[in-house]
C-alpha cells in the first residue's frame, strides 16, 4: 500500500477519536490543534477499509476502567506490527487534523509514495451534509489489513465510573442506558457501541416480508414489486437509510444502484444479488449489507444483471457537496443529505442505451390485452415497444382456436418482456406465451384498471404526455379499442420505470399489420413456416444456416434491422417485386456506386437509436456530436451517389436518392451554436447563452482572485514566483500553495500535504476563495446543462426529417444487401421472371437450396439440383413418396425458400425461375407433442392441419409432411387421404404432400391436377445397401426403405432382417387389396364427391335436389 493510502487510513482512524481535554492532552508533545468538529468526519466514500472498520466499530471499552486509565498507549491489534518507518510517518503527521472528504469526491487520486496528505480542521462540505453522510455505509472494504493503521491512541477517559458493559447479564439494553452522567467522549463511545449492536441485528420487516397490502410471498395477491415497512422502522432510520428505503419500498424487485461520489453501491438484498451473480465482495455487517462498484463499471455490471433477467435501477446523485451548500444557502434549509433521484429502471425489454444491448437487432417489450368474445375466440390488442429506438407499434386482431396469429407475432419478433392483465388472460393463452418466448423473457402481470389502464384512462395519460397528439397515434385514440388499452398498460409500466416521458418524446407511433392480414400486400409466413423453413432461426434457436444469415449483408445497424422486417414479410405485388429486382440489377452492375455507399455507411453510428436518445434529452454530449457529424456527411454522400447513379434505370433507386432529405444543412446550423472540445463535450459560443457567459466570467474572476492571493502570499514569504505555485491534489483539494519545505509560514496557515522537497498549505483566505471558485464552477455547469437541453430541443423539432433520412439510408442498405446476396449465390443463379396470373404458380429449373453449401453437407461434394414446378402448365399438387432420408422434405423446403427469395426481390439459385406470387406459405412438418397445452403428437398434427385448411387460398403454397403418422395406420391413411383430397378438389392451392402411404397415392393417381413424384433410390441387392441420389423423378416410390435406414442407424442385423420379412408380407397383402379395389368401376374420389352432394342436399332442404342423371354422368366421366 502506498504512503498516501496508509495516511488516509490513519486520518480516517483519528476522525472518530474522542476529543481530548486540556488535561489529557498535556503529556502530548505534538503541537496543539483546534478541536475537531462534525465536519472532520470523512464521508463513507473516501474512508479506507481499515478506517471504516475502526471508525464504525470502535474497540469495546475494557471491563476494568482502572486499567484503562493507567494504560499509557493503545495496544495495537494482534495482527498489527507497525514498522519503525510507519511509526515515524505517524508521528510526523500526528499533529495534522483529519482530512474532510465530501460525498462527491472520489476520484481515486492518491499522493505519491513520499507524499503525505493533510487537512485542516474545517471541511469542504457543510455541517449538515457531513453529519448525515457520516451515517451512510462506506464503499470501502471493511476487511483490509489492520497493520495499515499506525497511530497513537486517543487519550484515556476521565476518572468516572464506566457504564456497565452491555454484554453483562444484568446490563440494560443499549437503548435504555442513560448517558447523562458521562462525558462527551464517553457518550460518543457508548453511542457508537449502541449503533454497532443495532447494526448486527437484521431489520424486522425483512424477516417477515410483506407487500404494501400486507400480503406475504405465496399469497394469491402478493405483489413482489413493493415492500411493507412499519412506521416504527422509519423512526430509527438515519437520513441515508430513510432515503434508501423510500425508493426501495416501491421497487423491491429491482436491483438499485445508489450513486455515492464515484461509486455505485447496492444494499441489503441487492447486495446479496451483486455478491452472488457478480462476485462482488460483501461487507460483513448484518444491517445494510453492501457491495460497491466504480462509476465507470456501472454499465458492465448492469448489463450482466439484465442478461440474467433482473431489473436494474439507477439512483444518481443529483448534486455535489458544493451544490448542496449553495442550495442550503439559497433556501435557508434543506435535507440533511445529498439529494438523489431514481433516474430510471431498466428491464431486459426496455433497454434504452444501445451500448448495453448485445447486438443491433431490435428487442421488444410487448403489452397484450385479451378479450374473449361470445363465440369463444380471443380478440387481442397488442402494443410493442423497441425501447432502443423509441418505436411504438400497435395492432388488433381476432385469433383462431390455436392462437396462430399470436404465436406468429411472438416468433417473428424478439420479445424480451411481456405485460398482461392479472387474472384476465386465459390460462391457455398464458401457457402459449410462456412456451413460445425465450426462457429469459420477463412476464409481468399488472392489476386491471389501476395499472393496466382502460381506453378512457389511456386517453387521459396521453393528453398529459402530449400537447398535440402524434400523427401515428391519432387514429388509435379516436377509435379506441383493445390496442389502446394495451398501450395504456405499457405507458403505466414505463411511468414506473421513469421512462415514459423519454420514450414518448419522439412521437414514433404507428399501426402494425396483423400477422394474418391479407390486405397488407405481403407474403404471409406464419410461425410454423418461419421455423420449418429456417427463415430467421434454426431448430437450435440460432441463425446458423438460415436465410437471415445468408441474405442480411447490410452495413448499418438500422439497415440490418429493416432487412429482418423485409425478410419476415416478402412482397406479393408483381410490380413491387420487379421494382426491387430492377434496383438489384443496377447495383450489381455498378460497383463504383456500391463502393461509395459502403465507404459512407461504414462510418455511420446507430443513428436510429441515438436520435431517439437526443429527442428524449438523455444523450451524452459525445454521442450527440457523433450524430451531428454523421448527419453533416449526408450532404456530400448524397451528391456523390447521385452523380454515380446516372446510368440507373431503377425507379426505386432514383426515388430514394431524390427524396433523401437534406439534413446536412440542419446539422451544420446546430453545430454553429457551440464549439466541441477534445474531451467529447461541447460549450456554447460566446453570445449564445448569457447565463453561461456570465458563469464563465464568474469562474475567471474567482481564479483571478486566487492568483492575487498567491502573489500576496509569495510576497509575504519573500519567495520568488518560481519557488511557489499552485498544486492540485485530486479534484477536491485544489489550489494548495506549494513552497519549499524549509520555508517558515505564518501560524494560521494549514498544512495540507507534503513531500521531501516541499510543503503545501491553505491560508484562511484561500479556503474562502476556493469555495467561491467551486460555486462558480457549479453555476457554470448548471448553465451548460441548460444550454445542452436547449440544443437537444432544437434537434427534436426537426426529428421527422432526420428520421426520414435515416430510413432512406436503411432502404438503400437493404437493396445493396440483396444485390450482394444475389451475386454470392454462385452459379447457376438467375433473376426470377414475375408474371401476372389468376392463380399462383412457380417453375424452377436446376434449383438448389441457397443455404446448403457443399461444405455444410456431410460427405457430399455438391448439392443435387432438381426441376420443380407447381401450377400453370404443371400440376397444382405434388405427392412426394420415397425412402426415409431420401430428400422429400428438403425438396419441398428448397422450393418454398426459392419462392421467398423471388418475392423478396433477390436472385434465385437456379438456371431459370418463373413465378406468379403466392399470398401465404403454410407448413406442417415434423412431429412432437406439446405437454404444456395437454396435446398429444397426433392432436398437434390435426390442429396444424385444420389451421391450414381454414386459411389456405387458391394462391397459397402448402407443405404437408407425413400427415397422419401419429395414429393407427388405417386412421392415419384415411385422414391423410381426406385432407389431400380437400386441398386438391376444394382449396385448389399449390401443395407438396409428402407421405409413405403409397396406396393413397395410387388411389389419386388419376386426378388431373395431381402429380406423383418420388425421390430416386438405388438398391444394391447383393450387399443390401441403398444409395440416395436425391433426384426428383416421376412415379410412386416402390418402398420407404425403412429397414435399410434402420441398419444404417445401427439397429442389429437380425432385427432388420426380420423386419424386412414382415414388411414384404404386409406389402403383398396390400397389393391384393389394391387389386380387389381395382375391379370397382367408380373411383374413391368420385364416391367421395357423390357422398358430399348427398350430404349437402340433406343438410339444406331448401336447395333443389341435384339432377341425378347429371350426377351419374359426371361420375361415369371419372371412370377410367
N, C-alpha and C positions, 0 to 999 in steps of 0.2 A: 504493500500500500504506500502511496506517495506521502511525502510530508504534509502536503495540503490536506489530503484526506484524513490523516491522523489528527491534524489540527482541528478539522471540522468535527470529528468525533469528540475531541477534548472540549471544544466550546459547547457542543450540544450537551455534554455531561454537566458542565457548570451552569447551563441555562436553567436547570431545575434545582440547583443547590439552594439551601436556605440562606437568607440574608444574614450575614454575621453582624453581631452587635459590636459596639466600640470596644467593650472589654474583651470580647472574644477575639477580635482582630488585632489586639495589641501585640501578642507574641509574633505575629507575622511580620516579616521583614520586607515584604513586597510593597510597592507604592500603593498608597491609598487610592481607592476608586469610588466613584459615586455608587449609591445603592442601585441594584437592578430594579427595573420596572417591568410592567407587563409586556412592554414592547420588546423586551430582551428575549422572550421565548421564541425559539426558531419555529418556523412553520413546519408542518409534517413533511413537506415535500423535500426539504433540504437536510433534514436530520440524517446522519449516518445511521446504519443499522445498530451499531453499538450505542450511539447516543440515544436512539429511540428506546432501546432496551432499558437503559439506566434511567432515562428521564421519565418514561411512563410507568416504570415499575421500580421505585427506589428500594434500597435494602430495608428489610423489616428491622425496626429498632430492637436492639438486644433486650433480653428479659431483665438483665441487671443494669439499671441506669448508672449505677456507681461505676461499673467497669467501663461503660461508655464514656463517662465524664473524664476518667483518668487516661483514656486512650489518647496518645498524642497524635496519632495519624490513622488514616484509613487503611486497613489491611486489604491489599488487592485480592481479587478472586483467585482461587487456586490455579486457574489456567493462565492468569496474568503474571508475566515475568518481565517487566519493562527493562530494557537495556539502559546502560548509563546514558547513551546518546538520547534516548527518549526522555529520560528524566531531565536532562539538560534542556531539551526542547520544551518540556512542560514548564520548567522554571522560567525560561525566557519569556513565555507568553502568559505566565500566571497572572500578571498584573492587568492584562487586557480584558475588557468586557467581552462577553459572547457576541458573535455577530448576529444581528437580527436578520431574518430572512422572510421576505414576503411570500404570499401564497402563489404568486405568479412567476417567481424566479426559480428557474430550474433548468438553466441552460446546460448544466453539466460541466461548465468550465472549472478547472482546478488549477491552483498555482503550481509552479514548478517545484522540483524536489527541495531546492534550497530556499524556498519562499514560504513565509508564514503569513497567514491571513488573520487580520484582527478586525475589530469593530468597536464603535463607541457605544455609549450607554443608550443612546436614542435609536429608535428603529425607523426604517423606511416606511413601514406600514402604520396605520392608525392604531390606537389603543384598542378600539372595538374589534378590529379585524384580528389583531394578534391574539386577543383573549379568546375569540371564537375559534380561530383556526388552530389554536393550541389543543382544542378538544378533538380535532379531526385525526383519524388514524393515519399513520405515516406510510408513505410509499416505500420507505427504506426497508431493508432486510433486517428482521429482528434477531437473526441468529449469527451475526458477524462475530469475529474473534474478539474476545474480551481484552486481549493484550493490545488492542488498538487504542485503548484509553489509558493515558498516563497522566495523573493529576494528583494534586494534594486534596485531602478530604475536606468536606465542609466542616466548619467549626462545630464543636460539640454543643449540645443543647444546654440551656441554663439548668441550674440545680433545682429543678422542680420535680415533683412526683410524676413519674411517667404513667401514662394510661395503661390500664390492664390489657394485656395482649388479647387480640380478638379470637385467637385460637384456644384460649383458656376455656374450660368448661363453664366457668361462671361469668365469662365475659359477655357483655351485652352485644347485640348485633351492631355492625358499623353504623347503621342509620340512626341508632338510638344513643350513640355516645355523645356526651356533652363536651364541647371543646372550649367552654368559656374560661376554664382555669389554665389553658395552655398559652404559650407564647405564639407569636405568628409563625415562627419556624416549625414548632411542633404541630400547630394546626395544619400547616401545609403538608407535613409528612403524614399526619393522620388522615387528611382528606385524600391524599394520593393513595394511601393504603385502602381506604374505603372504595375508591373508584376501581382499584385493581381487583378487589374481591368481587365487585359487581360485574366487571368485565369477564370474570371467569364463570359467570352464570349466563346461560342462553336466555334469549327473550322468551317469555312465557307464550306469547302469541305465535311463535314459530314451533313450539312443541305441540300445539293443538291448532293446526291450520284450519282456517275458515275463510270463505269469501265474504264480500261485504254484506251479503244477505244471510250470513251465519250458516251457510251450507258447508259441510265437510267434504273432502275428496271422497268420491264414491257415491255421493248423493246424486239423485237424478238431475237436479237443477244446479249442481255445483259449477261455478264459473271460475275457471283456472286463471283468468286474467286479473282478478282482484284479490286483495288480502285484507282481512279484518284486523285492525289494530285498536285495542281498547283505549278508552280515554285515559286510564291510569298510566299507560305506557307513554303517552305523549308528554306527560308532566316530567318524566325522568330523562327525556331526550336532551342531549346537548344541541346547540344550534345546528351543527352539521348533521347530526343524526336526524333531526327534525326535517331538514332539507332533503335528506336522502329518502326517508320513509314517506314523505309527502308525494314523491314521484313513484316510488316502488310500489305503494299500495294499489295504484291503478295499473301497474304493468308488472304484475307478479310473474307472468310467463315470459318476460322479456329480460335478456341479459343486458343490464345497463352499465355502460362505461362512463364513469364520472371523471371529468377532467379536473385535475389539480395541478396547476402550473404546467409543466412539461410532461406530465404523466396522465394516463387514464387508469382509473382504479375500479375494481369490481369488489363488491361486498356481499357478505352472507352467502346465500345460495348461489348467487352469480359467481362468487369467488370459488366455490366448490366446482362449479362447471368449468371455470377457467383452469383450475388445477387439474381436473380430470381430463379435459379434452385438449388442452394446450400445454400441459405440463408446466404451468406457472407455479412458482414457489408460494406456498400458502403460509400466512402468519399463524403462530401457534396460539393465538388468543381465541377464546370461545365466542365472545360477543363481537360483532362487526368483523368477522373474518375477512381477510383482504388479500388480493393479488393485484399487481400493477404491471403495466406495460408502458414503454415510452410513447410519447405522442406520435412519433414518426412510424411506429409499428402498429398503429390502430387498424389501418386498412388490412394488414396481413392477418391479424387475429380475428377481425370482424368477418373477413371472407371465409376463414376456416370454420367459424361457428355457423355462418349462414349455410355453408355446404353441408353441415351436419344437421340442418333443419331447425336451428334456433332462431328466434327473433333477437335482433340486436338494436339496442337504443343507445344514442349518443347524447350525453349531457355535457354541454360545453360551458366553460367558464366565460361569462359574458363581460367581465370587466377585470382589469388588473387591480393591484393594490392601490396604485396611484389613482385610477379611475374611481375606485371606491371612496378614497379620501376626498376626491373632488365632489362626488355625489353627496357625501355626508356634509361637506362644507356648504354646498349649494342648497340642500334641503333641510339642513339643520339636524336631521336624524335619519336613520335608515336601519336596515337589517344588520345584525352583528356578524355577518358573514358575507363573503364574496358572492355575488349573485350568479346563479347558474340556471340554465334553462334546458329542457329536453328539446333538442333541435328536431330530431326525427327518430322514428323507429323503422328499421328496415327488416323485411322478411325476404325469403327466397324469391317471392313473386313480385316484390316492389322495390327491387334494387334500382336506384336512380343513377348511381355512379358507374359509368361504363368500365372504368378501370377495375372495378370489383368483380365484374362478370367474367366467367370463364372463357367466353368466346363472343363473337359479334352477332350471333343469331338471336332472334327475338325470344324472350321468355315472357310468359303471360300469367297474370292473375285474373281468374275468371269468377264472375258472380253469376249464380244460377237461381232463377226463380221458376219454380214448377207449379203449374196449375192443372189439376185433374179435371177433365171435362166430364160431362154427363155420360158420354159413351165409353168412359174408362180410359181413353187415351190421354196422354200428357201434352200440355202446351207449355213451351219453355220460353222464358225471356232471358236472354244472355247478354252480358256485358263483359268485354275483355279489355285488359289494360296491359300495354307494353310500357312499363314504368321508365325504362331507359330512354325511350323516345316520346314519352307522354302521349301515347296514341290510344284513344278510347274507341272501341268499336262495339256496336250493339246489333241485336237481331231478335226476331221472334219466329217460331215455327211450331207446327204440330207434328209430333213424332209418332212412330208406329209402336207396336206392342213390344218390340225388342230394342227400342230406343236407338235405332241405327244412325239417325242423324246426330244425336248427341255423341255417340261413340265416334263417329267420323270426325266431328269437331275436336274431340279430345285427342284423337290420334294425329290429326293434321297440324295442331298447334302444340308447342312445347309448354305444357301447363306446369307451373311451379306452385300455384296456390289456388284453392277453390273456396269460395264463400257460398253458403247457403243458409236458408232459414232453419232454425232449430225446431224440430218436431213437425215440420210441414212437408218436407221432401219424403217421397215414398221410399221404404227400405230397399226396394228393388233398384231404384234409381241410384241411391247412395252406394249400393253394392257395385253397380256398374262403374261408377266414378272411381271408387277405391281400387278396383281391379283393372282399370284402364290407364289411369295416370301413373307416373313413376312412384316408386315407394317413398322417395324423398319429398314428394309433393305434400304440402301442408293443406289440411282440410279444416276450415274454421266455421263453426256454427254461430250465427247471430240471432238474437232474440227478435221475433216478429214484431213489426210496427215500431218498436222503440229503437232498434238497431238496424234491422233490415227494413228500410223505410218503404212505405207505400208510395203510390204515384203522387198523391197530394203533398206529402211531406217532402218528397224529392223535388217537386217544383219549388217549394219554399227554400230548400237548400240551394238550388241552382240560382234562384233570384238573389240569394245572399252572396254567391260567388261571382256572378256576372252582372254588370250593369246592362250590357247588351248581349243577348243570347247568341252564341256562336252559330254560324250558318249550318253546320252539320248537325247541330243539336235541336234546332228549332222544330223540325217535323216531329221528332220524338216527343217533345214537350207538348206539342199541340194535340197529337192523337193519343198520347199516354199508352197504357198497356203494361204488360208484364216486363218488357225490356226496360221501361222507365223505373219500375220497382227494383230490377236488378242493378241498374245504375245507382239508385238510392242506397242500396246495401253497400255497394262499392265505395260511394262517397263517404258514408258514415265511417266505414273502416279506415279509409285514408285520413279522415279527420283525426281519428285516434292515433294514427301514426305520424301526425303533424306533416302530412304530405299533400293534403287535398288542394290547398291554395297553389302550391308549387306546380303540381302536375296539371291542374286545370288552367294555368296561366296561358299556355299556348293555344288553348281552344281547339285542340286536334280531336274533334268528334266526327264520326261518320257511321253510316249504316253498313253492315256487312251482310252479304247474301247468305241465305241459309244453305247448309251443305247439300240439300237436295233440290235447290231452286233451279228449275229448268229454264227459267226466263233470263238467267244471268249471262247466257251466251258462252258458257264454258263447259268443257267436258267434266262430267261428274265422276269423281273417283271416291268411292265410299271407303270406310275404314278397312274393310277386308281387302279391297283391291290395293290400297296403299301398302298394306302389309304383305300380301301374297306376291305382288309384282316388285317388291323391294324398291319402291319409289323414293321414300325418304329414309327408311331404315330397314335393316335386315332382321332376320329372326332373333338375332342376339341383341338387338337394340342399338347397334352401331350403324354407321353409314358405309361400312366396307362393302364394296360390290354393289352399291345402289346407284340408281340414276342420279341422285343428288351429288354423290361423289364424282361421278363421271362428267356431268354437264356443268356443274357450278364452278366456273373458272373466272368469276368476277374478281376485280381488283380491289374495289372499295368495300368496306363493311356494309354500307347501306345498299350497295348493289347486290351483295350476296343475300341479304335479307329479302330483297324484292324478287330475286330469281327463285328462291324457295317458294314464294307465293305463286309465281308463274308455273312452276313445276307441279304444284298440287292442283292447279286449275288450268289445264291447257285449253286452247281455243276451240270453238265449234264452227265459227264462221269461215267459209272458204276465203272470202275477201281479206279478213283479218289475218288468216294464216299466210296467205300469199304475200301480204304486206311485210310480214316478218321475214319470210323467205327471201324477198327482194332485198331487204336490208342485209341479210346474211350473205347473199351473193356479192353485194357491193363491198362489204367488209372483208370477205375472203379475197377479193381481187385487188384491194388497196391496202397493202401492208404499211405504207407510209402513214396513212391515217391511223391505223391501229397502233403503230409505234408511238405516234404523237399523243394519242389519247392515253396510252399506258404510262408514258412518262409523266403526263399531267396528273393522272388519277393516283399513281403510286404515292405521291406526296401529300394526299389529302387525308386529314384525320377523319374520325367518325362524326361528320358534320351533323348527321341526323340526330344523334344523341346529344351532342354538345349544344346544338342550337336550342334544344328543349331546356337545358340547364340554364342557358343565358336568359331565355324568356322567363324562367322562374326566378331569376336574380340570384341563383345559387352557384354560379360558375366561378371557378378560380380565375384570377386575373391572367395567369399564364395560359390557361385554356382559351380564354376569350381572345387574347392576342393571336393564338393559333388559329382560331376560327376566322378572325378578320383577315389574317394573312392569306388563308386559303381562299376566301371569297374574293380577295383582291386579285388573285391569279385567274379568276374565272374569265375576266375580260380578254386577256391575251390568249388564253386557251381557246375561247370561242372563236376568235378571229382566225387563229391558225387552223382550227378544224374546219371552219367554213371554207377557207382557201383550198384545203386539200380535198374537199368534197365536191369539187366542180364536175367531176365525172360521174357522180352518183345519180342513179335513176330511181332510187328508192324514195317514195313519197314520205315514208315514216322517218327516215333519217333526216330528210330536208326539214320536215316539220319540227323535229326535236331541236335541230340546230337553230332554226329561225325563231322558234318560240322560247328559246333559252333566255330567261330574264336577265337583264343587265344589273347584276348586284355588285359588280366591282366598284362602280361609282358610289353606291351607298356605303360600302365598306370603307372606301377612301375618305368619304366625308366624315364618318365616325372617327377614323384614326386622326383626323386633323384636330380633334378636340383635345387630344392628350399626347404625351410622349411616352414611349416604352423604355423600360430600364433593363439592364443586363440580368437582374435577378428575377425577371418574369413579371414584374409589376408595371403599372402604368400610373402616371400622375398628370393632372390637367395642365395644359399650357397656361402661361400667365394670362390672366384676364377671363378664363373660362369659369372659374369658381372663386367668387370673392371670399367665401368662408375659408377656402383652402389657402388662398394667397395671404389672408390675414393670419392664419395659423402658422404659415411658413415664416412670416415676419416675426411672429412671437417666438418661434424657435431660434431664429437668428439673433434676436435681441437677448434671449436668455444665454445663448452661447457667448455672445459678446460680453455680457456681464461676468461670466465665468473667466473669460480671458483677462478682463480687467482685474479680477480678484487674484488671478495668478501673477500678473505683473506686480501687483501691490505686495504680495507675499514674497516674491523673489527680491524685490527691492528692500523689504524689511529684513530679510535674512542676509542681504549683502551678497547674493549669488548672481552669477551671470545667467542669461536666459538659456545657455547651452547646458548648464548644470541642473536645471529644474524643468519639469514639464508634467503634463497630464498623463496618467496611467489608468486604463480602464480594465477592471477585473470582472469578467463576466458581463452581464447586461444590467446588473443592479448596482454593483459597487463601482460606479463610473466616476471619472474626474477626481481621482486621487492625486494629490500633489506629490510627485516623486522628487526627492532631494538626496544628496549623498548621505550615507549612513552616519557620518560623524558630525553632521550639521546639528547645531543646537536650535531647538524650536521653542516657541512660547508654550507655557504650561497648558493653556486651553486647547492646544492642538491635540487631535486624537489620532493615535497610530492605528492604521488600518491593515497594513501588510508590510512585509519587508523581505529583502534578500541580503546577502552578504555585503553587497555594494551600496544598497540604497534603502531608504525607508519611505513609506507613503503615508500621507496624513490627510485628514479632513480638518479644515478650520471651521469655527462656528458659522461663519458667513457662507462657506462652501455648501454646507448642508442645506441652507435655505435656498441657495441658487440652484442646486441640483433638483430640489423638489419643484421649483418653478420651471426648470427645463423639462422635467418629466411630465408635468401638467401640460406644458405647451406641446410636447410631442403627442400626448394623448388627445389633445384638441385637434392637432393636425391629422392624426389617424382617423378620428371620427369624421372630419371633413372629407377625407379621402374616400372613406366608405360611402358617404352620402353621394359624392360625385360618381363613384362607380355604379351605384344603383341607378342614377340618372342616365348614365350611358347605356346600361342594360335595358332601361325602359325605351330609349330611342331605338335600340335594336329590335325590341319586341314590336314596335309599331310597324316595321317592315317584315315581320316574320313570315307572312304569306309568300312574299316574293322570294325570300331566302329558301323557304321550303320547296317552292316550285323549282328553283334552280337545282337544289339537291336531288329532287325527283327526276329531273331531266338527265342529270349525270348518271343516276342509277339506271335509267332506262337504256342509255347508250352503253353502259357497262354490261347490262344483261344481253343486249343484242351482240356485242362483241364476244361475250361468253358463248353464245350459240354458234357464232362463226368459228371460234377456236375449237369447240367441241365437234363441229361438223368436219373440220379439217383433220381432227385427231381420230376419226372413226376408222381410218385405214381404208384399204381398197378390197372389194368394191364398195362404194357409197354413192348415193345419188340424191338429188333434190326430189322430194315426192311430188307427184302430179295430183293436184287437188281438183276434183270435179264436182259439179252440181248434179245431184241425183235425188230421185224421190225417196230412195232407201239408202241405208249405209252399205258400203262395200269397201273392200281393200284387196289388193293383189300385189304380192311381193315375189320377186324373182331372186333366187340365191340369197335368201335372207339369213343374217347372222344375229345373234344376241349381242348387243353392244357392250354389255358389262362382263361377258365371259371371254376374256382374252385367253389365248392358249397357255400362257404361263400360269394361269389360275387352275386350269384343268389338270387333274392328277393323271399323269401317264399319257396325256393327249398332246399332239403336236399342232392341231388346228381344230377350229370349230366347224362342224359339218353343216353347211348351209342347206336350206330347203326352199322349195317353191310353195308358197302358201297363199290361198285365195279363198275369200268368202264373199258372197253377194255378187250382184251384177250378173255376168255370164256364168259365174261359178255357183255352186250350191250355197244355200244360206247356213246350213248346219253340217258340221263335220263330226262324225262319230269316230273317235280315235280308240283303237284297240291295240294291244301289243303287250309284250312282256314287261315284267317289272324291271325298272331301271333302263327301259328302252328309250326314254326321252319324250314320253307323251306330254307330261306337264311342262317340260322345257319348251316344247314346240308351241304350246298354247301361250306360255309366258312370252316367248320371243315375238309372236305376232302382236300380242297386246302391247308390249313395250314399243314395238315399231309404230303402232298407232299413236301412242303418247308422243313419241319423238316427232312424228309428222305433224300432229296438231299443236305441238309446242312451237313449231317453226324451225325445226332442226333437220339436218340431213338424216337419211336412213341408211344403215349398213346393208345395202342390197344393190344388185345391178339395176333393178327397176322397181319403182313403187308408185302405185296408183291408189287413191283413197277418196272416198266420199265420207266426210267426218261422221263419227258416231257421237251420240249425246251422253252415253254412260258406259262405263266398264264395270260389270258386276261379276264377282267370282265367288265360287265355293270350292275351296281346296283344303286338303288336309283333313285330319280327324283328331279331335281332342274334346274331352268333356270340360264342363265349367262348373266345378263344385260350388263356387261362390254363388251361383244362380240356382243350384239344385238341378242342373240339366245334364243328362247323360250325353254320350257321344252322338247317338242317333238323334236325340232331341235337338242338339246343336245343328246337326245337318239339316233337319227339317225346318228349323227356324230360318236358317240362311236360305234354304231353297224357297220357302214361302215369301221371304222378302224379295227375292229376285223375281218370282212370278208376279208379284204385285207391282213392282216398279219398272220392269223391263218394258221397253217400247220397240217398235219395228226398227228404230235406228240405234239400238243398244247392241253391245258386244257382251255376251255371257260366256263364262267359263265354268263348266260343271265337271268336277273331278271325282270320279268313283262314287257317285251318289248311291246311297242305299246299302253300303257295306257295313253299317253299324247294326243291322238287324239280321233276321234269318235270310237265307238265300232267296226263298220264294217271295217273301215280302219285299226284300230289297230290290229284287229284279222288277217286281210289279210297280213299285214306286218309281224306280228309275225310268221304266217304260212310260208311265203316265206323265211324268214331268217332261221327258223328252218330247213326247207327242204334243203336249201343250205348247212347248216352245216352237215346235215346227208348225203346227196347224193353227194355233191361236195367236201367239205373240208375233211369230214370223220375224224374229230377230236373228242376228248373226250369233252363232253359237259353236263353241268347242265342247264336245261331250265326251269325256274320257271314261271308259268303262272296261271291265273284264267280263261283262255279260255278253258273250258273243252271240248267243241265241237271240237276245233282244236286237242286236244289230242286224241279224239276219231277218228278223220279222219286219223291220222298217226299210229293208233294202230297196223296195220298190217305190218308196215315196220320192216324188220328183225333185224336191228341194233339199234332199239329204244325201250326203256322200259318205261312204265308209272308207276310212283310211286306217292304216296301221304303220307302226314303226318296224322297219325291217330287222329281222333277227336271223342269223345264220347258225345252224346247229351242226356240230361235228359229231356224227353218230358213233364214230369209233371211240372217241375219248369222252363222249357225253358232255362236251363243252358248248357254250353259246357265245356267239360274237355279236355285239350290238353295233350295228352300222349307223344308227341314228338318222336313217333316211326315211322320209315320209313317202309311202308308196300306196297305191290303191288297194282296196280289198279289206277283208277281215282277217285278223291275226288267227293263226291256227292254234296257238296256245299262249298262255301267260308265262310259261317257263318259270313258274314259281319254285319248283323243286331244284332247278339248276341254280337259281339265285340263292336258295337256302344252302346249297352246297358251297357256293362261293363264300357265303357268310360264315361257314364253319360248322354247320349242322352235321352231325355224324352221317357217314355214307349209308349206313344201314337204314337209318330213318328216311333218308332221301330216296333210297331205292324202294322202300315200302310205300312211300307217298306217291311215287311215280306209278306204281301198280294200281293203287286206289284211284288215282287221277284218270288213268286210262279207262278203268271200268266206268267211272262217272261219265266220261266223255262218250263212251259207246251207248250208254243208257240215254243220254241227252240226244244223241243223233237219232235213235229210234223214235223218241217222242217228236222230234222235229219232222221226221219223215211221215209220221201219222198225221201231224197237223198240216202237212203239205197237201193232203187229199181234200182238205176243206176248200171249197170254191171261193169263200169270202174271206179276205184277209182280216187280221185282227184290227187294224186301224179303221177299216170300213165298218166292222161291227161296232167299234167304239163310237164312230160318228152316228151310226144308227141309234145306239143306246142314248146318245146325247140328245138327239132330236126327240126321241120318245119322252125323255125326262123333261125336256123343255116344254113339250106340249102338255104334259100333266101338271106342271107347276104353274102354267099360265093358260087357264082355260079360255081367257078372252081372246087369245091368239088363235086364228083359224088353223085347224089341223092341216098338216102338210099333205101335199098330193102324194099318196103312197106310190103312185105309178112313177112320178118323177124321182122319188127316193130310191125305188127299186132300180130305175135306170141309172141313177148316179152310183149306186153300189156296184152294179154289174160292170160299169165302166172301169171300176177299180180292179176287177178280177183279171189276173194275168192271162 
